Structures are given as C-alpha cells and as structure tokens.
C-alpha cells in the first residue's frame, strides 16, 4: 500500500470503525477514537511533504493498479505541485474539526465525527486521483458525508440547505460524467487523465467539454451566478461542516480547472478565458458589496469566501505563472483563514446561540484572548501583509497587472471591499462598550478552544511571513501546465 493510499484509507478506516462501534461506546471514547484517527491521518500525510521533489513537474508517489479491468479503469494515484499541499491541508483541517466538536456535539458524536473522517479520506482521494472515473467516484462521494452533516446536525432549515447543496453539485457533475465518457471513447478506451492531456481535439468538441467541466467545477467553487447554495449551506451547517466546506470542499472545483479544463481543452480555455475572468471579477466586486449588508456573521464570511475564490479562478485564466501560482496559494491560505473565521463564529454561537451581528458588541471586554485571535483572522481575511491572506491575493494582482492593468485594478478593489465588510463586522462585534447582558456574561476561551485557534494562528502567520515552501512546491508544475496550455491541441 503506497503513501497516498495510506493517506486516503486511514481516516476512512477510523471513520467506519466509529460508525460500527461508536454507538456501543461512551461518547468520550468515540471522541478520543476520532482524535486518534484524525492525528494518525495527519501523520501519514507528512511523508508526502518531506519526500516531495520540488525540481520536477512529473507525478510523484504514483500508484497504478487495475480496478475495473473490463473498462480499463485503474486505481491510479499521484500528486504534483498543483495538488501536493491539499493532502496535508485536508488532514490538518480534519484534526481541527474533531477538536472543535469535542464538547459541542452531544447528539450522536460518533456518527458526526465518523462522517468527517470518511470525508477527509474521500477529499484526499479527489486531489490524488489520476484516473477519470476514480476522480468522479471520489468527487461525488464527498457529497454524501457533507449532505448528512448538514441535514442531521444543521440549523432549522437544514433539510432545505442540504437538498440545495446536493442538487446543485450533483446536476453540474452529471455533465462532467458525460465529458469523461466522451474522452474515454475518444482516447481509445483509457480513463487516464494524463492520456487525455495529450489527446488532440477539434474546437467544437473542446468547447463542449470545457462547458461540461465548467458546469461541475463552477458550482463547486462556487462562481457567480451559481453560488446561491453556499450561503444557505454555511448558515445551516454546524461549525465543523462550515469549516470543511470553506477550507477544503470549495477547492475541489478550482482544482478541477487545473487538472481537467486547462490541460484537456487548452484552445477552448484560451477562447473562453474572458468569460471566466469576467465572472471572477463579478464575484470579487458584486459579492463584496453583498457581504457588506449581511447581518448574519456566517453569511458574511460565506459571501467573503465566494469573493476570495473569485480571485483563484481569475488567477488561473490569466495564463500568467505568477497569477496562477497566486491562485493556488490563495486556495491554501483561504483554507486556513476561512476555517478560522468559521471556528470563531462557532465559539460565539456556542455561548450566545446567535450568529446575528446585532446580538454582540464589546466582546473584547469579556473575552480578550478570543478577541485577539478573532481580529488576527479578520485581518488575514482582509489581506493584511504578514498574514496568509495577503500572499495569494498579492500574487494574483501582480500577475493581473502584468496581463492587463484594468483587470489588476478591478481585482485590487477586493482588498478595499474585504477590509470594509470584515472591519465593519469586527467593529460591531468585538469593540466598543459591552452591548448587552449576553456579552457581559461571556467566558473567555477554554484550553481546547485556545489550542484550536492558536494552531490556526501559527499557520496563518507562518504562511504569511514565509510563503516560500508553498510557492517552491508549485512553481515547476505551474510552468509546465502553462507550457502545455500554450500549445494548440487542434488536430
């Protein structure tokens, strides 16, 4: 069993164990088993980081075994600089989610934590799959645990939000399945994604494939105007669900553009790049304005996620190495920052049972330690230099200015909107005099919450102050992808 298989199946095995025996066990035993599973899941991803060769764009840690021999479907795994960081990031966020749920989830904790462990393995599977059908299976399977988490442990409108999340993402994915089957027959019976990268395709076929992939990946990002499921899902999801949704699941769509759309349909990608750039700028500008008027903290951070992911797709379709690398860095940094923002809202919600900004005010007076963390993460969300939130956005803006000054200028306005809606929330929630008795009675962070936020704060600062390890990993792969996209595949 290779390194990547161990990274995929270890958390899934612990998750199944929790589901099988968790009901008989005491709640605290289930929690400890989940924590051990999440920590082991993180440890087994470390060889991926330490053993990764940054000097090559070739796939590494490759595993290639027959799976469904009749249709030449293979259990084919591998990573390159485009996907490497998402393997440890997924495992790391899972550990944080288990710690976050420790005292909060009292209703069937074994099922709740088991769902997240299984989801962790499936997400790593998406980032490492090199067989088209295997990718599709993992991609779709991630819907099931998240659907259950939102639908069972979510808020009052949880069933509506879960259905909307499931239907939006499923409908887009069905078009991708049609595209995968077309490529299978076109390539002479191969599901290997790397074979499809070399396949010559006429322009009309490329365009249809491009929009089939776009349907699946744009919903997942989510891009404007197919973003409406995300605020509902976030608002109704429990804290752990919101964290994984924002930190990891939104990245699946952006990753799909890198692995499928750009290399398989380079001519169509170049032809339709203007459309993607336009939609990305709408996400950055319009959604920033929408975030400004939100009264619900979760909705505000959900809309800010859409704006930040607009930066990612903008970076990819400028066909500039700095902008593309910036988009990938933004994906990783957004994982840390958005996860931390939702955890902070969760800490407040656990005490006051309200996400409304109007329910708070002057929290710094009663929870100074918590407020310090919350303001740090808010600053990272604004793109403050020295935090993880700055690095990717800065790289994308620099790349955009190089390509077209006006695109760069419009993209840079997100820093203004981001600061506006984030600081407006910070001012009303954390600063000023104590607003009401609920806030007056708040207790500061306990040891578990402090540990959870401190680890994320270290990650946000480390990436912001020294992003070189992150960019070094992806540089060669980004250059190789852009070289590939620059060559026409028209027959």
C-alpha positions in Angstrom: 0.0 0.0 0.0 1.5 3.3 -1.1 1.8 6.6 0.8 -1.2 8.1 -0.9 -3.4 5.1 -0.4 -2.5 5.1 3.3 -3.4 8.9 3.4 -6.8 8.1 1.8 -7.8 5.0 3.6 -6.5 5.6 7.2 -9.1 8.3 8.1 -11.8 6.3 6.2 -11.0 3.1 8.3 -11.2 5.1 11.5 -14.5 6.7 10.4 -16.0 3.2 9.6 -14.8 2.0 12.9 -16.5 4.9 14.7 -19.8 4.2 12.8 -19.6 0.5 13.6 -18.7 0.5 17.3 -19.3 4.2 18.3 -23.0 3.6 19.3 -21.9 1.0 21.9 -19.0 3.1 23.2 -19.3 6.1 25.6 -19.3 9.5 23.9 -15.8 10.3 25.3 -14.4 7.1 23.9 -15.8 7.9 20.4 -14.3 11.4 20.6 -10.8 10.0 21.6 -11.0 7.4 18.8 -11.9 10.2 16.3 -9.0 12.3 17.5 -6.5 9.4 17.3 -7.9 8.7 13.7 -7.5 12.4 12.7 -4.0 12.7 14.1 -2.8 9.4 12.5 -4.5 10.6 9.3 -2.3 13.8 9.6 0.9 11.9 10.4 0.6 9.6 7.4 0.4 12.7 5.1 3.8 14.1 6.4 5.9 11.8 4.1 4.1 13.4 1.2 5.6 16.8 2.3 9.0 15.6 3.3 9.6 13.3 0.3 8.2 15.6 -2.4 10.8 16.6 -5.1 10.2 20.3 -6.0 12.5 20.1 -9.0 10.2 18.1 -11.3 6.7 18.5 -12.7 6.2 14.7 -13.0 3.7 12.9 -10.9 5.1 11.6 -7.6 4.1 8.8 -5.2 2.4 7.1 -8.1 0.2 4.0 -7.6 -1.3 2.3 -10.6 -3.3 -0.9 -10.2 -6.1 -2.4 -12.2 -9.6 -1.7 -10.7 -12.4 -2.5 -13.3 -10.3 -4.3 -15.9 -13.2 -4.8 -18.4 -13.4 -1.0 -19.0 -9.7 -0.3 -18.3 -10.5 1.7 -15.2 -7.5 1.8 -12.9 -6.8 2.7 -9.3 -4.3 5.4 -10.4 -3.0 7.9 -7.8 -0.3 10.5 -7.9 0.5 14.1 -6.9 2.4 17.0 -8.4 3.0 20.6 -7.3 -0.6 21.5 -8.1 -2.1 19.1 -5.7 0.5 18.3 -3.0 -0.4 20.9 -0.4 -4.1 19.9 -0.4 -3.3 16.4 1.0 -1.8 17.6 4.4 -4.2 20.6 4.5 -7.2 18.3 4.4 -5.8 16.1 7.1 -4.9 19.2 9.2 -8.4 20.7 9.0 -9.9 17.4 10.0 -7.9 17.4 13.2 -9.1 20.9 13.9 -12.8 19.9 13.2 -12.5 17.0 15.7 -11.1 19.3 18.4 -13.8 21.9 17.6 -16.6 19.4 18.1 -15.2 17.9 21.4 -17.7 19.4 23.9 -20.2 20.9 21.4 -21.7 18.0 19.6 -23.6 15.9 22.1 -26.1 14.2 19.7 -24.5 11.1 18.2 -20.9 12.3 18.3 -19.6 9.0 16.9 -21.7 9.5 13.7 -20.8 13.2 13.4 -17.0 12.6 13.8 -17.1 9.4 11.7 -18.6 11.4 8.8 -15.8 13.9 8.9 -13.1 11.2 9.0 -14.6 9.4 6.0 -15.0 12.8 4.2 -11.3 13.6 4.9 -10.2 10.4 3.1 -12.6 11.0 0.1 -11.3 14.6 -0.3 -7.7 13.4 -0.4 -8.8 10.9 -3.0 -10.1 13.7 -5.2 -6.8 15.5 -5.0 -4.7 12.4 -5.8 -6.8 10.5 -8.4 -5.3 10.3 -11.9 -8.0 8.1 -13.4 -11.0 9.9 -14.6 -13.6 7.5 -13.2 -11.8 7.2 -9.9 -11.8 11.0 -9.7 -15.5 11.1 -10.4 -16.3 8.5 -7.8 -14.3 10.4 -5.1 -15.7 13.7 -6.3 -19.3 12.6 -6.0 -18.8 10.5 -2.8 -17.7 13.7 -0.9 -21.3 14.9 -1.2 -22.7 12.1 0.9 -21.0 12.8 4.3 -21.4 16.6 3.9 -25.1 16.1 3.0 -25.6 14.1 6.1 -23.7 16.5 8.4 -25.7 19.5 7.2 -29.0 17.6 7.1 -28.7 16.0 10.6 -26.7 18.4 12.7 -27.6 21.7 10.9 -29.8 24.6 11.8 -33.6 24.9 11.5 -33.6 25.0 7.6 -31.0 22.2 7.4 -33.0 19.9 5.1 -33.6 22.7 2.6 -29.9 23.7 2.6 -28.7 20.1 2.4 -31.0 19.4 -0.6 -30.0 22.6 -2.4 -26.3 21.8 -1.8 -26.7 18.2 -3.1 -28.8 19.1 -6.2 -26.7 22.0 -7.4 -23.5 20.0 -7.2 -24.9 16.8 -8.5 -26.5 18.3 -11.6 -23.2 20.0 -12.6 -21.3 16.8 -12.1 -23.6 14.8 -14.4 -22.4 16.9 -17.3 -18.8 16.1 -16.3 -19.6 12.4 -16.4 -20.8 12.8 -20.0 -17.5 14.6 -20.8 -15.4 11.8 -19.1 -17.2 9.1 -21.1 -16.7 11.0 -24.4 -12.9 11.3 -23.6 -12.8 7.6 -22.7 -14.0 6.6 -26.2 -12.1 9.4 -28.0 -8.8 8.2 -26.4 -9.4 4.6 -27.5 -10.6 3.2 -24.1 -8.5 5.0 -21.5 -9.6 6.8 -18.3 -6.1 8.0 -17.6 -6.3 11.8 -17.1 -2.7 12.2 -18.3 -3.6 10.4 -21.6 -6.4 12.9 -22.0 -3.9 15.8 -21.6 -2.2 14.6 -24.9 -5.4 14.0 -26.8 -5.9 16.2 -30.0 -9.5 17.6 -30.1 -11.4 19.8 -32.6 -12.5 23.2 -31.4 -16.2 22.4 -31.2 -15.5 19.3 -29.0 -13.2 21.3 -26.8 -15.8 24.0 -26.3 -18.5 21.4 -25.3 -16.0 19.6 -23.0 -14.9 23.0 -21.5 -18.5 23.9 -20.6 -19.3 20.4 -19.3 -16.3 20.7 -16.9 -17.3 24.3 -16.2 -20.8 23.2 -15.1 -19.3 20.8 -12.5 -16.4 22.9 -11.2 -18.0 26.4 -11.3 -20.8 25.2 -9.0 -18.3 23.7 -6.6 -16.0 26.8 -6.4 -18.8 28.4 -6.4 -18.6 31.0 -9.1 -21.2 33.7 -9.6 -24.1 33.2 -10.6 -24.2 29.5 -9.4 -23.2 30.5 -5.9 -26.5 30.7 -4.2 -26.3 27.3 -2.5 -23.2 28.3 -0.5 -24.6 30.9 2.0 -27.6 28.6 2.8 -25.3 25.6 3.3 -23.0 27.6 5.5 -25.7 29.2 7.6 -27.4 25.9 8.3 -24.3 23.7 8.6 -22.8 23.0 12.1 -19.4 24.7 12.7 -17.4 21.7 11.6 -19.4 21.5 8.4 -18.8 25.1 7.6 -15.1 24.8 8.3 -14.6 21.8 5.9 -16.9 23.2 3.3 -15.0 26.5 3.1 -11.5 25.2 3.8 -11.5 22.1 1.5 -14.6 21.4 -0.5 -14.7 24.7 -2.4 -11.1 23.9 -3.6 -12.3 20.8 -5.5 -13.8 23.0 -8.2 -10.8 25.2 -8.6 -8.5 22.1 -8.6 -10.7 20.6 -11.3 -10.0 23.6 -13.6 -6.3 22.9 -13.2 -6.4 19.1 -13.7 -9.1 18.9 -16.4 -10.3 22.2 -18.1 -6.9 23.8 -18.8 -4.8 20.9 -19.9 -7.5 18.9 -21.8 -9.2 21.8 -23.6 -6.4 24.5 -23.9 -7.8 26.1 -27.0 -11.3 26.4 -25.6 -9.8 27.7 -22.3 -7.9 30.4 -24.1 -11.0 31.3 -26.2 -13.4 31.5 -23.2 -10.9 32.9 -20.7 -12.5 36.3 -21.0 -15.8 34.9 -19.7 -14.2 33.3 -16.7 -12.2 36.5 -15.9 -15.5 38.5 -16.2 -17.4 36.1 -13.9 -14.4 36.1 -11.4 -14.4 39.9 -11.3 -18.2 40.0 -10.7 -17.6 37.6 -7.8 -14.9 39.8 -6.4 -16.8 43.1 -6.8 -20.5 42.3 -6.6 -20.3 39.7 -3.8 -18.1 42.1 -1.8 -20.9 44.6 -1.9 -23.4 41.8 -0.9 -21.2 40.9 2.0 -21.3 44.4 3.3 -25.1 44.3 4.0 -25.2 41.0 5.8 -26.5 40.9 9.4 -25.6 37.2 9.9 -21.8 36.6 10.6 -21.8 33.2 8.9 -23.5 34.6 5.8 -20.9 37.5 5.7 -18.0 35.0 5.9 -19.7 32.7 3.3 -20.0 35.6 0.8 -16.4 36.6 1.5 -15.4 33.0 0.6 -17.1 33.4 -2.8 -15.2 36.7 -3.4 -11.9 35.1 -2.3 -12.4 32.1 -4.6 -13.1 34.6 -7.4 -9.5 35.5 -7.0 -8.5 31.9 -7.6 -10.3 31.4 -10.9 -9.1 34.9 -12.0 -5.5 33.8 -11.4 -5.9 30.6 -13.3 -7.3 32.1 -16.5 -4.9 35.0 -16.9 -2.3 32.4 -18.1 0.4 34.1 -16.1 2.8 32.0 -13.9 2.7 34.5 -11.0 -1.1 34.8 -11.1 -1.7 31.0 -11.4 0.7 30.2 -8.6 -1.1 33.0 -6.6 -4.4 31.3 -7.2 -3.1 28.0 -5.8 -1.5 29.8 -2.8 -4.9 31.6 -2.3 -6.6 28.2 -2.2 -4.3 27.0 0.6 -4.4 30.3 2.6 -8.1 30.5 2.3 -8.3 27.1 3.8 -6.6 28.3 7.0 -8.3 31.8 7.2 -11.9 30.8 6.3 -11.7 27.8 8.6 -10.5 30.0 11.4 -13.2 32.6 10.8 -16.0 30.0 11.0 -14.5 28.5 14.1 -14.5 32.0 15.8 -18.2 32.3 14.9 -18.7 28.8 16.3 -17.1 29.8 19.6 -19.5 32.8 20.0 -22.5 30.7 18.8 -21.8 28.0 21.4 -22.1 30.7 24.2 -24.9 33.0 22.9 -26.7 30.8 20.3 -26.9 33.7 17.9 -25.0 34.5 14.7 -26.5 37.9 14.3 -24.0 40.8 14.4 -26.6 42.8 16.3 -26.6 40.3 19.2 -23.0 41.3 20.1 -20.8 44.3 20.8 -17.9 44.9 23.1 -16.8 41.2 23.2 -13.2 42.3 23.7 -14.2 43.4 27.2 -15.2 40.0 28.4 -13.2 37.7 26.0 -9.8 39.5 25.4 -7.9 36.3 24.4 -10.6 35.2 21.9 -10.9 38.8 20.5 -7.2 38.8 19.8 -7.4 35.7 17.7 -10.6 36.8 16.0 -9.2 40.1 15.0 -6.0 38.4 13.7 -8.1 36.1 11.5 -10.2 39.1 10.4 -7.1 41.0 9.3 -5.9 37.9 7.4 -9.4 37.8 5.7 -8.8 41.5 4.6 -5.4 40.5 3.1 -3.2 42.2 5.7 0.6 41.9 4.8 2.3 39.4 7.0 -0.7 37.0 7.1 -1.6 34.1 4.8 -4.5 36.1 3.3 -2.1 38.6 1.7 0.2 36.3 -0.3 -2.1 34.8 -2.8 -4.1 37.9 -3.5 -0.9 40.0 -4.0 0.5 37.4 -6.5 -2.8 37.4 -8.4 -3.0 41.2 -8.5 0.7 41.4 -9.7 0.0 38.8 -12.4 -3.2 40.6 -13.4 -1.5 44.0 -13.8 1.2 42.3 -15.9 -1.5 40.9 -18.3 -3.9 43.9 -18.2 -3.7 46.9 -15.9 -7.5 47.4 -15.7 -8.1 43.8 -14.7 -5.5 44.2 -12.0 -7.1 47.4 -10.8 -10.6 45.8 -10.6 -9.1 42.8 -8.8 -7.3 45.0 -6.3 -10.7 46.6 -5.2 -11.4 43.3 -3.4 -8.9 44.4 -0.8 -11.0 47.6 -0.2 -14.3 45.6 -0.1 -12.7 42.9 2.0 -11.5 45.4 4.5 -14.8 47.2 4.5 -17.1 44.2 5.3 -14.6 42.5 7.6 -13.7 45.5 9.7 -17.4 46.6 9.8 -18.2 43.2 11.4 -15.2 43.4 13.8 -16.1 46.9 14.9 -19.7 45.9 15.7 -19.0 42.5 17.3 -15.7 43.0 19.2 -15.2 46.7 20.0 -17.0 49.4 21.9 -18.8 49.1 25.2 -20.5 45.8 26.3 -23.8 45.8 24.4 -26.0 43.5 26.5 -26.2 41.0 29.3 -25.3 38.1 27.0 -22.0 39.6 26.2 -21.4 40.7 29.8 -21.7 37.0 30.8 -19.3 35.6 28.3 -16.4 33.4 29.4 -13.1 33.6 27.6 -11.5 30.7 25.7 -11.1 27.3 27.4 -7.9 25.3 26.8 -9.4 23.3 23.9 -10.6 26.4 22.1 -7.3 28.2 22.7 -5.3 25.3 21.3 -7.5 25.1 18.2 -7.2 28.8 17.4 -3.5 29.1 18.4 -2.6 26.3 15.9 -4.5 28.1 13.1 -3.0 31.5 14.1 0.5 29.9 13.8 -0.4 28.5 10.3 -1.8 31.9 9.1 1.3 33.8 10.3 3.8 31.2 9.1 2.4 31.2 5.6 2.1 35.0 5.6 5.7 35.6 6.8 7.4 32.8 4.9 5.4 31.6 1.9 8.5 30.1 0.1 7.9 26.4 1.0 4.4 26.7 -0.5 5.4 28.5 -3.7 8.5 26.3 -4.3 6.4 23.2 -4.5 4.1 24.5 -7.2 6.5 26.7 -9.4 7.7 23.9 -11.7 4.3 22.3 -12.1 2.7 25.7 -12.9 5.3 26.5 -15.5 4.8 23.0 -17.1 1.0 23.5 -17.1 1.3 26.9 -18.8 3.7 25.4 -21.4 1.1 22.7 -22.1 -1.8 25.2 -22.4 0.2 27.4 -24.8 0.4 24.5 -27.4 -2.8 24.1 -29.5 -4.4 20.6 -29.5 -6.4 21.2 -32.6 -6.0 18.2 -35.0 
